[in-house]
Amino acid sequence: MSDTAPFPPGPRVPAARNAIATLRVLASSTEALGATAIARALGLPRSSTYQLLQVLVQEGVVVHLPEQQAYTLGVGVFEFGSAYLRHHPLELLARPLLSRLARRTEITAQLGILRGNEILYLLKEESPRRRTELVTAVGVRLPAHLTASGRSLLALLPEAQVEALFAPPGSFVDRTGLGPRDVGELHQLLRGDRRRGYAVEEGAVTDGITCVAAAVVDRHGAPVASVTQSLPTADAHRGSLEALAHSVIQTARAVSRRLDGGIP
């Protein structure tokens, strides 16, 4: 068989399949599980399950709890998840475009995704000539309703979905005393963002910082991520905010095309 031939169909590597299945069983459980329960869930002999668990424990992806005679996920799984965030396919596609945007405009550019009612930042590219001190960094989460990043994505969601995301008590926190205080005010802001095609936030996250963001979308027009640029508010007033928004929108559209997404 040549190196370029596709994998043959069928379960040719049952040990690998069983290892992955074991991790999925543990991930779906809210508590540690005994070997018997795992064997039952997998439909495997208990002896085979013990051998499988022993290997997974040795590799650090499963932890044995001797007091409970049970197993749970280990720190190795977290390391895999962290590596996924570091090498997120979206990040790999967007990085050169954001780097180019930051160099051309001399303004910090970021990529974020929605996680519930928060925005999670995956990527940050700074201008080599000018740096802006921001609270945001890769891996940081912020309330989506306070950020241009979050609002650019929320604006493309159905209003009922937005209301569900912000239904839990305490959803409308603030950092500087600015930003929407309830879902009605949020809807009003999102309608303006939708009409413009981009979101603007001034001082709601960091006093004296203005952010402009536009959404990256998939082929169905659903929001996937946001491209954001942040700069001192004084600079934003001196320059043309619309020109900056145009650059952000063009970059978001370029990322969308790389994802084979549509352009709203």
C-alpha positions as CSV (number, residue, x, y, z in Angstrom):
1,M,0.0,0.0,0.0
2,S,1.4,3.4,-0.9
3,D,1.9,6.2,1.7
4,T,-0.8,8.2,0.1
5,A,-3.5,5.5,0.2
6,P,-6.5,6.2,2.4
7,F,-6.9,4.3,5.7
8,P,-8.8,1.0,5.1
9,P,-12.3,0.9,6.5
10,G,-13.2,-0.9,9.7
11,P,-11.8,-1.1,13.3
12,R,-8.2,-2.1,12.5
13,V,-6.8,-0.5,15.7
14,P,-9.3,-1.6,18.4
15,A,-6.9,-0.7,21.3
16,A,-6.8,3.0,20.1
17,R,-10.6,3.0,19.7
18,N,-11.0,1.6,23.2
19,A,-8.6,4.1,24.7
20,I,-10.5,7.0,23.2
21,A,-13.9,5.5,24.2
22,T,-12.6,5.2,27.8
23,L,-11.7,8.9,27.9
24,R,-15.1,9.8,26.5
25,V,-16.8,7.7,29.2
26,L,-14.8,9.5,31.9
27,A,-15.4,12.9,30.3
28,S,-19.2,12.3,30.2
29,S,-19.3,11.4,33.9
30,T,-19.7,14.0,36.7
31,E,-17.9,11.6,39.1
32,A,-15.1,9.1,39.2
33,L,-15.9,5.7,37.8
34,G,-14.9,2.2,38.9
35,A,-13.3,-0.2,36.4
36,T,-16.5,-2.4,36.4
37,A,-18.7,0.6,35.4
38,I,-16.2,1.5,32.6
39,A,-16.1,-2.0,31.4
40,R,-19.9,-2.2,31.3
41,A,-20.1,1.1,29.4
42,L,-17.6,-0.1,26.8
43,G,-18.8,-3.6,26.6
44,L,-15.3,-5.0,27.3
45,P,-14.1,-7.7,29.7
46,R,-13.0,-6.3,33.0
47,S,-9.5,-7.7,32.6
48,S,-9.0,-5.9,29.3
49,T,-10.4,-2.7,30.9
50,Y,-7.9,-2.9,33.8
51,Q,-5.1,-3.3,31.3
52,L,-6.3,-0.3,29.3
53,L,-6.7,1.8,32.4
54,Q,-3.2,0.9,33.6
55,V,-1.7,2.2,30.3
56,L,-3.8,5.4,30.4
57,V,-2.7,6.1,34.0
58,Q,0.9,5.5,33.1
59,E,0.5,8.1,30.3
60,G,-1.0,10.6,32.6
61,V,-4.4,11.0,30.9
62,V,-6.2,9.1,33.6
63,V,-5.8,9.2,37.4
64,H,-6.5,6.3,39.8
65,L,-8.2,7.3,43.1
66,P,-7.2,4.4,45.4
67,E,-9.5,5.4,48.3
68,Q,-12.5,5.1,45.9
69,Q,-11.1,2.4,43.7
70,A,-12.2,4.6,40.8
71,Y,-10.8,6.5,37.9
72,T,-11.1,10.1,36.5
73,L,-9.4,12.2,33.8
74,G,-5.8,13.2,34.4
75,V,-3.9,16.4,33.8
76,G,-2.7,15.0,30.5
77,V,-6.2,15.6,29.0
78,F,-6.0,19.3,30.1
79,E,-2.6,19.5,28.3
80,F,-4.2,18.2,25.1
81,G,-7.0,20.8,25.5
82,S,-4.5,23.6,26.0
83,A,-2.5,22.5,23.0
84,Y,-5.7,22.5,21.0
85,L,-6.3,26.1,22.0
86,R,-2.7,27.0,21.1
87,H,-3.1,25.3,17.7
88,H,-6.8,26.0,17.1
89,P,-7.3,25.6,13.3
90,L,-9.1,28.9,13.3
91,E,-6.0,30.5,14.9
92,L,-3.7,29.0,12.4
93,L,-5.8,30.4,9.5
94,A,-6.2,33.8,11.0
95,R,-2.8,34.5,12.4
96,P,-1.1,35.7,9.2
97,L,-4.1,37.9,8.4
98,L,-4.2,39.5,11.9
99,S,-0.4,40.0,11.8
100,R,-0.7,41.8,8.5
101,L,-3.5,43.9,9.8
102,A,-1.5,44.9,13.0
103,R,1.5,45.8,10.9
104,R,-0.4,47.8,8.4
105,T,-2.5,49.8,10.8
106,E,0.1,49.8,13.7
107,I,-2.8,48.8,16.0
108,T,-3.1,45.6,18.1
109,A,-5.4,43.0,16.6
110,Q,-7.1,40.1,18.3
111,L,-9.2,37.0,17.5
112,G,-11.9,35.9,19.9
113,I,-14.6,33.3,20.1
114,L,-17.8,33.1,22.2
115,R,-17.9,30.7,25.1
116,G,-21.4,31.0,26.6
117,N,-21.9,34.7,27.5
118,E,-18.1,35.3,27.5
119,I,-15.6,36.1,24.9
120,L,-12.4,34.0,24.9
121,Y,-9.3,35.4,23.2
122,L,-7.4,32.9,21.0
123,L,-4.9,35.2,19.3
124,K,-3.2,38.6,19.8
125,E,-1.0,40.3,17.3
126,E,0.7,43.6,18.2
127,S,2.3,46.2,16.0
128,P,6.1,46.1,16.2
129,R,6.1,49.9,16.3
130,R,3.3,50.6,18.8
131,R,2.0,48.6,21.7
132,T,-1.3,49.2,23.5
133,E,-1.6,48.1,27.1
134,L,-4.7,45.8,27.3
135,V,-6.2,43.5,29.9
136,T,-6.9,41.0,27.1
137,A,-4.4,38.3,26.3
138,V,-4.6,34.8,24.8
139,G,-6.7,32.6,27.1
140,V,-8.4,35.6,28.8
141,R,-12.2,35.6,29.1
142,L,-14.3,38.7,29.4
143,P,-18.1,39.4,29.6
144,A,-19.2,39.4,25.9
145,H,-21.7,42.2,26.4
146,L,-19.0,44.6,27.5
147,T,-16.6,44.0,24.5
148,A,-16.8,44.9,20.9
149,S,-15.5,41.4,20.2
150,G,-18.5,39.8,21.9
151,R,-21.1,42.2,20.6
152,S,-20.0,41.7,17.0
153,L,-20.8,38.0,17.5
154,L,-24.0,38.4,19.6
155,A,-25.4,40.8,16.9
156,L,-25.6,37.9,14.5
157,L,-27.4,35.5,16.9
158,P,-31.2,35.3,17.2
159,E,-32.5,37.6,19.9
160,A,-34.0,34.6,21.8
161,Q,-30.6,33.0,21.9
162,V,-29.0,36.2,23.3
163,E,-31.7,36.3,26.0
164,A,-31.0,32.7,26.9
165,L,-27.2,33.4,27.2
166,F,-27.8,36.3,29.6
167,A,-30.7,34.8,31.5
168,P,-28.6,33.7,34.6
169,P,-28.6,36.2,37.5
170,G,-25.5,38.4,37.5
171,S,-24.9,38.2,33.8
172,F,-24.7,41.9,33.4
173,V,-21.5,42.7,35.3
174,D,-19.5,45.9,34.6
175,R,-15.9,46.9,34.9
176,T,-15.9,50.6,34.6
177,G,-19.5,51.5,35.1
178,L,-20.2,51.5,31.4
179,G,-22.0,48.9,29.2
180,P,-25.6,47.5,29.0
181,R,-27.3,46.8,32.3
182,D,-30.0,44.5,31.1
183,V,-31.0,42.5,28.0
184,G,-33.1,45.4,26.7
185,E,-30.1,47.8,26.6
186,L,-28.0,45.0,25.0
187,H,-30.5,44.4,22.2
188,Q,-30.5,48.1,21.5
189,L,-26.7,48.1,21.2
190,L,-26.7,44.9,19.1
191,R,-29.2,46.4,16.6
192,G,-26.9,49.3,16.0
193,D,-23.9,46.9,15.6
194,R,-25.9,44.8,13.1
195,R,-26.9,47.9,11.1
196,R,-23.3,49.2,10.9
197,G,-21.7,45.8,10.3
198,Y,-19.2,46.2,13.2
199,A,-19.2,46.9,16.9
200,V,-17.5,49.7,18.8
201,E,-16.8,49.8,22.5
202,E,-15.3,52.8,24.4
203,G,-14.0,52.3,27.9
204,A,-16.4,49.6,29.0
205,V,-13.5,47.1,29.6
206,T,-10.6,49.5,30.1
207,D,-10.9,53.2,30.6
208,G,-9.4,55.1,27.8
209,I,-9.4,52.2,25.3
210,T,-11.6,52.0,22.2
211,C,-12.2,48.7,20.4
212,V,-13.6,48.0,17.0
213,A,-14.7,44.4,16.0
214,A,-16.3,42.6,13.1
215,A,-17.5,39.0,12.9
216,V,-15.9,36.1,11.1
217,V,-18.7,33.9,9.7
218,D,-19.1,30.4,8.3
219,R,-20.7,29.5,4.9
220,H,-24.2,29.8,6.5
221,G,-23.5,33.3,7.9
222,A,-23.3,32.1,11.5
223,P,-20.8,33.9,13.7
224,V,-17.6,31.9,14.3
225,A,-15.1,34.4,15.7
226,S,-14.4,38.1,15.9
227,V,-11.5,40.3,14.6
228,T,-10.9,43.2,16.9
229,Q,-8.5,46.2,17.0
230,S,-7.9,48.2,20.2
231,L,-6.3,51.6,20.6
232,P,-6.2,54.5,23.0
233,T,-9.5,56.4,22.7
234,A,-7.7,59.7,22.1
235,D,-6.1,58.2,19.0
236,A,-9.4,56.8,17.8
237,H,-10.9,60.3,17.9
238,R,-8.0,61.8,16.1
239,G,-8.1,59.2,13.3
240,S,-10.9,57.9,11.3
241,L,-12.8,55.2,13.2
242,E,-14.7,54.3,10.0
243,A,-11.4,53.7,8.2
244,L,-10.3,51.4,11.0
245,A,-13.6,49.6,11.0
246,H,-13.2,49.1,7.2
247,S,-9.8,47.4,7.8
248,V,-11.3,45.2,10.5
249,I,-14.2,44.1,8.3
250,Q,-12.0,43.3,5.4
251,T,-9.8,41.1,7.6
252,A,-12.8,39.4,9.1
253,R,-14.1,38.7,5.6
254,A,-10.7,37.4,4.5
255,V,-10.7,34.9,7.5
256,S,-14.3,33.9,6.5
257,R,-13.1,33.1,3.0
258,R,-10.3,31.0,4.4
259,L,-12.9,29.1,6.3
260,D,-15.0,28.8,3.2
261,G,-17.6,31.0,4.9
262,G,-20.1,33.3,3.5
263,I,-19.9,37.1,3.7
264,P,-23.0,38.8,5.1
